[in-house]
Amino acid sequence: MLFFIIAAVLCAGAGALALFAASIAESKAADALLASRAASHFIGDGNPTSGFFVLRARHDRLHRLSTRLLAVSAVASLAATGFAIYAVAVY
C-alpha cells in the first residue's frame, strides 16, 4: 500500500510540475507573439522584417511545448488518481 501512495504522490507532483512548466511556456509564447506583432513592420517592398518570422517560429515552438506539457500533466494526474483509487480499493 505504501508503494501505491508514494507512486500517487510522485505522479501528482510530476503533474503539478508539468502544469507549472506549461504555464511558463505559454506565457513566453504569448510574449513572443506580442513581440512578433510589434516586429511585423513592413519595409519598402512589402516584405516583413526577419524578426517577425523568428518570433513567430518561437511562438509556435513554445505553444507546441506547452500543449505537450499539458498532456503530460493530464496523464500524470490520471495515473495519480488511478494509484490512489487502487490503494484505497485493495487495502
N, C-alpha and C positions, 0 to 999 in steps of 0.2 A: 504494500500500500504506500509506503514511503516513497518508493520509486515513482509511482504514478503522480503523487503530489509534487515531487521535485520536477518531474517532466512537465506537469501542467504549469508550474511556476516559471520554468525556463521558457516554455512556449509563449506564455503571456508576456514575459519580459522581452522576448525576441519580437513579438508582435508590436509591443509598445515602442521599441527602438526603431523598428521599420516604419511605423506610423510617424514618429518624430522626424526621421530622416526624409520621409516622403514630403512632409510639410515644409521642411527646409528646401528641398529640391524644387518644390512647386513655387515657393516664394522667389527663389533665384530665377526660375523660368519666367515668372511674371515680370521680374526686373529686367531680364534680357528682352522680353517682348516690348516693354515700355521703351527701353533704350533703342531697340530697332526701329520703333516708330519715330523716335527723335532723329535717328541717323538716316532716315529714308528721304532726305532732301535730294532732289534730283540736280544733276549737273548738266547744264547746257543741252546736250543731245537727248535727254530723256532717260538716261541710264541711272539707276540708283547707285549710291556710293557702295563701296565694298563692305563697309562696316554694317550695312543693312543685312547683307547675306550672312555675314559671320554671326551677328547677333541672332538672326532668325534661326540659323542652324543650331546655335547654343540653346535657344528656347526649345527647339524640337527635341534635342537630346535630353535636356533636363525634364521635359514633360514625359518622355518615354520612361526615364528612370523613376520618376515619381509614380507613374502608373504601375510599374513592376514592383516597387516597394509597397504600394497599397495592396497588390495581390499577395505579396509575402505576408503582410500584416493580417490579411483575411485568413490565409491558410494557417498561420501560426495561432490565430485566435480560435479557429475551428479545432485545431489539434489540442489546444489547452482545454477547450470545452469538452472534447471527447475524453481526454485523460481524466478530467475531473469527474465526469459522469461515470466512467468506468470504475474509478477509485471508490466512488460512493456506492455504486450498484453492487460491486463484488465484495467490498469489505464492509 
